[in-house]
Amino acid sequence: MTGGDRRGSPPLDPAAAMARALARLSEQGFAEAARNTRGDSVYLKTAGCDLALRVSNHARTPKQRRNHPDAVTSLVLREPKSAAQVDDLVAATLRNFFAERARRAS
């Protein structure tokens, strides 16, 4: 099966995939800290942590790197993904975020 997830549901467009990712990250204690004016880049933080996780439909621009040096990892969703693929990408992004946070703390 190509495009859908294991249950046969249709792929999510990038906006729907981003909404799903943001919901999953919210369930893990992340809250929106900033959003660009187009709404296609969202920066999330957990309570008591200065580091951010970025969810977007494009790679970071130099301006975004300057304005948000606290973003230590990004989840980029620019193509349709199944719900299961989004969940897997969120899990990988969380692993990367917490690994980087631990690295910086040591």
HELIX and SHEET records of a PDB file:
HELIX    1   1 PRO A   14  GLU A   27  1                                  14    
HELIX    2   2 PRO A   62  ASN A   67  1                                   6    
HELIX    3   3 ALA A   83  ALA A  105  1                                  23    
SHEET    1   A 4 PHE A  30  ARG A  35  0                                        
SHEET    2   A 4 SER A  41  THR A  46 -1                                        
SHEET    3   A 4 ALA A  52  SER A  56 -1                                        
SHEET    4   A 4 ALA A  71  VAL A  76  1                                        
END                                                                             
